[in-house]
């Protein structure tokens, strides 16, 4: 866990009692977000009042505005926690929070720029405007990158850092003016050009923040470009000639070392050999939800080597399996090896083209479930030496990874990052006091043990022939096996 994440978790521990109080008072996350916007409007009013009523050296208004900025920033953290602890998260709530955060920041900088221009701090007002540009571009770059399926959260000057720098420096400026005086100035030798003034306690950090915010936006743009270029290389590099052993080579947007599907908006064409050795072309198409297409690409050959025919997939599984092999072979997956069980096993995912398997296990830290990432996904590379291997970053975030949401009662909602229409739940089952992944299969609650994706020949560039996604599990009431196929 990063230092920033640890600090965030420590802050949450401090504010959680206040969050629970707000929930008991009946406040919703959207109400808390709206309160934050109103407080930032108050900040702008204080700055504008200081411009209209105060004189140049009267920095009391800057100090009061700084205090209110920090108080308003608290509500930026509270709304998310109210949503999580109160189980009130929603897609509209996330959108509402993002939109009002942008309004809050624009209104804040409006007040700052008005104050600085009114009192003839022209150079500082220019840097404030540059800070406004950087703040907007940091948020916009992330939003646009995530629209292309790229996680873009890195960078030094994110919104919490910007709020703290502006708030603390403004408050410190107001407090220092009581001892230094608002007109304190150090001039350049033999000139009247000020090297430092009392207002500099506010404007110097503001200037630093302005440049770092723009550097953060540019850095995110460069990172997104590298990711997109890597995808294009994977697409072009995977479209090589026929494999040495005579089977069709795999043309895929997945890396050669593990099979991550790329973002649906990247616009790549993929193909793979089915068990019958017939090529299947699987493109991404913008007419379908991007997340759906990514999971369909999970049916592609994931690792070095070529797809194997159904008859070649009958390798004997290691001792101890999640469930026995079927006695009647009705589908290529019935010939696939079944991964071995360990104490942390949950379920696994397989795809038609080859027998490499993604297994999902409990992610324990010092014997306790990791709350940030309760489930870990790993490869078992049957086409190589049966070795276990981590998924790549792209595989975790765009293909086989899970999006977890803490439900606040010890359970987690899980959804595939590439296909969010099938909700899963990780929770402890009282019958054996162990953690399992549950899903509704054929209208009944079941413990999931396998996810399978079937891709048939006959697809075209614009319409890959993905037949279905199959969930298999055990009915928790009668112990019978349940199977449900979902057309995608």
NUBARO-16409 format. One record per residue (C-alpha): residue in one letter; x, y, z. Coordinates in steps of 0.1 Angstrom, whole numbers, padded with zeros to 4 digits, always signed. Example, Ala and Ser with C-alpha at 12.3 -4.5 7.8 and 13.67 -1.06 7.14 Angstrom:
A+0123-0045+0078;S+0137-0011+0071;
END
This chain:
X+0000+0000+0000;X+0014+0034-0009;X+0022+0061+0017;X-0006+0083+0003;X-0031+0054+0007;X-0019+0046+0043;X-0023+0083+0052;X-0057+0083+0037;X-0067+0053+0057;X-0054+0069+0089;X-0075+0100+0082;X-0105+0079+0076;X-0101+0063+0111;X-0102+0098+0126;X-0132+0111+0107;X-0153+0079+0107;X-0171+0088+0140;X-0182+0121+0124;X-0192+0101+0092;X-0214+0078+0113;X-0229+0109+0130;X-0238+0124+0097;X-0254+0091+0086;X-0275+0090+0118;X-0286+0126+0111;X-0299+0114+0077;X-0274+0132+0055;X-0268+0115+0021;X-0235+0117+0002;X-0250+0142-0023;X-0261+0164+0006;X-0225+0164+0020;X-0211+0172-0015;X-0235+0201-0018;X-0225+0214+0016;X-0189+0214+0003;X-0199+0235-0027;X-0218+0260-0006;X-0187+0264+0017;X-0165+0271-0013;X-0190+0297-0025;X-0185+0312+0010;X-0147+0312+0004;X-0151+0331-0029;X-0174+0356-0011;X-0147+0362+0016;X-0120+0368-0010;X-0143+0392-0030;X-0153+0410+0002;X-0116+0414+0010;X-0111+0429-0025;X-0140+0453-0022;X-0138+0463+0015;X-0102+0457+0026;X-0071+0476+0017;X-0040+0460+0001;X-0023+0451+0033;X-0054+0438+0051;X-0048+0401+0050;X-0074+0391+0075;X-0097+0380+0047;X-0071+0357+0033;X-0067+0340+0067;X-0104+0335+0072;X-0107+0322+0036;X-0079+0297+0043;X-0096+0284+0073;X-0129+0279+0054;X-0110+0262+0025;X-0097+0236+0049;X-0132+0231+0065;X-0148+0228+0030;X-0120+0203+0020;X-0131+0181+0049;X-0164+0176+0032;X-0146+0163+0001;X-0135+0134+0022;X-0167+0130+0041;X-0190+0125+0011;X-0171+0094-0001;X-0170+0078+0034;X-0207+0085+0040;X-0214+0067+0007;X-0192+0037+0017;X-0202+0033+0054;X-0238+0041+0047;X-0240+0017+0017;X-0253+0046-0004;X-0228+0045-0033;X-0243+0051-0067;X-0230+0059-0102;X-0249+0092-0102;X-0234+0100-0068;X-0199+0096-0082;X-0208+0118-0112;X-0224+0144-0089;X-0194+0145-0067;X-0170+0150-0096;X-0190+0177-0112;X-0195+0197-0080;X-0158+0193-0071;X-0150+0210-0104;X-0175+0238-0097;X-0161+0242-0062;X-0125+0246-0075;X-0135+0270-0102;X-0154+0292-0077;X-0125+0290-0053;X-0100+0302-0079;X-0125+0329-0090;X-0123+0344-0056;X-0085+0341-0054;X-0080+0358-0088;X-0105+0385-0080;X-0087+0393-0048;X-0052+0394-0063;X-0062+0415-0093;X-0081+0440-0072;X-0051+0446-0050;X-0027+0448-0079;X-0008+0415-0073;X-0008+0411-0110;X+0021+0385-0112;X+0005+0364-0084;X-0029+0366-0101;X-0013+0352-0133;X+0001+0322-0114;X-0033+0317-0097;X-0048+0315-0132;X-0021+0290-0142;X-0030+0270-0111;X-0066+0270-0122;X-0056+0256-0156;X-0035+0229-0140;X-0062+0219-0115;X-0088+0215-0143;X-0064+0196-0166;X-0053+0172-0138;X-0090+0162-0134;X-0098+0162-0171;X-0067+0141-0181;X-0078+0115-0156;X-0114+0115-0168;X-0104+0113-0204;X-0079+0085-0198;X-0104+0065-0178;X-0128+0069-0207;X-0102+0051-0228;X-0099+0024-0202;X-0067+0036-0186;X-0063+0040-0149;X-0048+0074-0143;X-0046+0083-0106;X-0009+0090-0103;X+0007+0124-0098;X+0018+0146-0069;X-0007+0175-0071;X-0042+0158-0069;X-0072+0176-0054;X-0065+0169-0017;X-0030+0182-0020;X-0042+0213-0038;X-0068+0220-0012;X-0043+0216+0017;X-0016+0238+0001;X-0041+0266-0007;X-0059+0264+0026;X-0028+0261+0049;X-0009+0289+0030;X-0038+0312+0031;X-0045+0306+0068;X-0007+0310+0076;X-0007+0343+0056;X-0036+0357+0076;X-0021+0347+0110;X+0014+0359+0101;X+0001+0393+0091;X-0009+0400+0127;X+0028+0399+0137;X+0046+0409+0105;X+0021+0435+0094;X+0003+0432+0060;X+0027+0457+0043;X+0059+0439+0052;X+0082+0438+0022;X+0118+0429+0012;X+0128+0446-0020;X+0154+0438-0046;X+0185+0459-0039;X+0184+0494-0055;X+0149+0488-0067;X+0113+0488-0054;X+0106+0453-0069;X+0094+0431-0040;X+0113+0399-0035;X+0091+0389-0005;X+0059+0404+0010;X+0036+0392+0036;X+0011+0380+0009;X+0040+0359-0004;X+0033+0334+0024;X+0001+0327+0004;X+0012+0333-0032;X+0046+0314-0033;X+0029+0280-0023;X+0001+0289-0048;X+0027+0294-0075;X+0045+0261-0067;X+0011+0244-0067;X+0003+0259-0101;X+0034+0245-0118;X+0032+0211-0101;X-0005+0207-0111;X+0004+0212-0147;X+0033+0189-0144;X+0009+0163-0130;X-0015+0167-0159;X+0014+0164-0184;X+0028+0134-0166;X-0006+0117-0167;X-0008+0124-0204;X+0026+0108-0210;X+0017+0078-0190;X-0015+0073-0209;X+0004+0077-0242;X+0029+0049-0231;X+0000+0026-0222;X-0018+0032-0256;X+0015+0027-0275;X+0021-0005-0256;X-0013-0017-0267;X-0007-0009-0303;X+0027-0028-0301;X+0009-0058-0286;X-0017-0058-0314;X+0009-0054-0342;X+0035-0078-0326;X+0009-0105-0321;X-0001-0107-0357;X+0029-0128-0368;X+0031-0158-0391;X+0019-0193-0385;X+0034-0209-0354;X+0063-0233-0358;X+0042-0263-0348;X+0017-0258-0376;X-0011-0244-0356;X-0025-0209-0362;X-0007-0182-0344;X-0027-0160-0321;X-0034-0124-0333;X-0044-0107-0301;X-0043-0075-0282;X-0031-0094-0252;X+0006-0094-0242;X+0025-0125-0253;X+0033-0133-0217;X-0001-0135-0202;X-0031-0124-0221;X-0045-0091-0209;X-0073-0076-0229;X-0069-0040-0238;X-0094-0011-0234;X-0125-0014-0255;X-0118+0020-0270;X-0084+0012-0282;X-0099-0003-0314;X-0079-0035-0318;X-0086-0067-0337;X-0079-0101-0321;X-0081-0136-0332;X-0074-0170-0317;X-0075-0207-0325;X-0105-0225-0311;X-0102-0261-0300;X-0110-0271-0336;X-0081-0251-0348;X-0103-0227-0367;X-0094-0190-0364;X-0119-0168-0347;X-0115-0130-0353;X-0125-0111-0322;X-0124-0073-0326;X-0135-0046-0303;X-0164-0026-0315;X-0177+0007-0303;X-0213-0003-0307;X-0211-0025-0276;X-0202-0015-0241;X-0164-0015-0238;X-0163-0035-0207;X-0183-0063-0223;X-0159-0066-0252;X-0129-0068-0229;X-0142-0098-0211;X-0151-0114-0244;X-0114-0110-0252;X-0107-0132-0222;X-0114-0160-0245;X-0082-0153-0264;X-0049-0172-0261;X-0033-0157-0230;X+0002-0170-0229;X+0031-0181-0251;X+0024-0211-0272;X-0006-0218-0294;X-0041-0228-0288;X-0046-0265-0284;X-0073-0287-0299;X-0099-0301-0276;X-0083-0335-0278;X-0050-0322-0266;X-0064-0306-0235;X-0069-0337-0214;X-0038-0333-0191;X-0043-0349-0157;X-0049-0323-0130;X-0028-0324-0098;X-0042-0340-0067;X-0070-0321-0050;X-0093-0303-0073;X-0122-0278-0069;X-0146-0303-0083;X-0143-0336-0103;X-0142-0338-0140;X-0175-0344-0157;X-0181-0380-0168;X-0197-0369-0201;X-0177-0347-0224;X-0202-0321-0240;X-0180-0291-0243;X-0143-0284-0248;X-0140-0270-0213;X-0149-0305-0200;X-0115-0317-0211;X-0096-0288-0194;X-0075-0295-0163;X-0091-0285-0130;X-0069-0263-0108;X-0057-0277-0075;X-0072-0265-0042;X-0054-0247-0015;X-0067-0231+0017;X-0074-0198+0000;X-0090-0211-0032;X-0123-0194-0043;X-0130-0200-0081;X-0113-0200-0115;X-0118-0188-0150;X-0112-0206-0183;X-0116-0198-0219;X-0121-0219-0251;X-0088-0212-0270;X-0064-0228-0245;X-0061-0244-0211;X-0042-0216-0192;X-0064-0207-0163;X-0069-0177-0140;X-0075-0187-0104;X-0090-0164-0077;X-0078-0167-0041;X-0082-0149-0008;X-0056-0122-0004;X-0044-0125+0032;X-0020-0102+0050;X-0007-0116+0083;X-0037-0140+0084;X-0063-0112+0078;X-0082-0104+0047;X-0067-0074+0028;X-0095-0048+0028;X-0081-0030-0002;X-0077-0061-0024;X-0095-0091-0007;X-0092-0113-0038;X-0061-0120-0058;X-0060-0133-0094;X-0032-0155-0106;X-0023-0175-0137;X-0017-0213-0138;X+0002-0217-0171;X-0007-0252-0181;X+0008-0247-0216;X+0042-0242-0200;X+0053-0259-0168;X+0020-0255-0148;X+0037-0226-0129;X+0017-0200-0111;X+0023-0164-0122;X+0010-0129-0114;X-0013-0111-0138;X+0002-0081-0155;X-0011-0046-0146;X-0031-0044-0178;X-0046-0079-0172;X-0056-0069-0136;X-0072-0036-0146;X-0088-0044-0180;X-0094-0081-0183;X-0094-0106-0155;X-0092-0084-0124;X-0121-0078-0100;X-0135-0045-0087;X-0142-0048-0050;X-0165-0027-0029;X-0166-0031+0009;X-0202-0035+0020;X-0193-0026+0056;X-0206-0059+0071;X-0175-0080+0064;X-0187-0089+0029;X-0175-0075-0005;X-0193-0069-0038;X-0171-0082-0066;X-0175-0074-0103;X-0152-0082-0132;X-0135-0051-0144;X-0143-0061-0180;X-0179-0072-0175;X-0198-0056-0146;X-0233-0071-0153;X-0227-0102-0131;X-0224-0093-0094;X-0206-0116-0071;X-0203-0115-0033;X-0174-0125-0011;X-0186-0134+0024;X-0182-0159+0052;X-0206-0189+0050;X-0219-0199+0084;X-0221-0236+0074;X-0183-0240+0073;X-0172-0206+0087;X-0151-0200+0055;X-0150-0173+0029;X-0167-0181-0004;X-0178-0162-0035;X-0215-0163-0040;X-0237-0156-0070;X-0273-0161-0081;X-0274-0190-0105;X-0307-0201-0120;X-0324-0179-0094;X-0307-0196-0064;X-0278-0187-0042;X-0247-0207-0051;X-0210-0209-0042;X-0192-0201-0075;X-0164-0225-0085;X-0159-0218-0122;X-0165-0191-0148;X-0162-0202-0185;X-0163-0182-0217;X-0172-0200-0250;X-0161-0186-0283;X-0171-0204-0315;X-0159-0202-0351;X-0177-0181-0377;X-0173-0146-0363;X-0165-0116-0384;X-0144-0085-0379;X-0174-0066-0366;X-0192-0095-0349;X-0171-0121-0330;X-0190-0153-0324;X-0189-0152-0286;X-0215-0178-0276;X-0219-0174-0239;X-0204-0168-0204;X-0211-0197-0181;X-0213-0196-0143;X-0210-0229-0124;X-0215-0233-0087;X-0230-0253-0058;X-0265-0247-0044;X-0260-0237-0008;X-0294-0253+0001;X-0292-0287-0014;X-0255-0291-0025;X-0265-0297-0061;X-0245-0283-0090;X-0260-0253-0108;X-0250-0240-0142;X-0262-0209-0160;X-0251-0196-0194;X-0254-0159-0201;X-0254-0147-0236;X-0232-0117-0241;
END
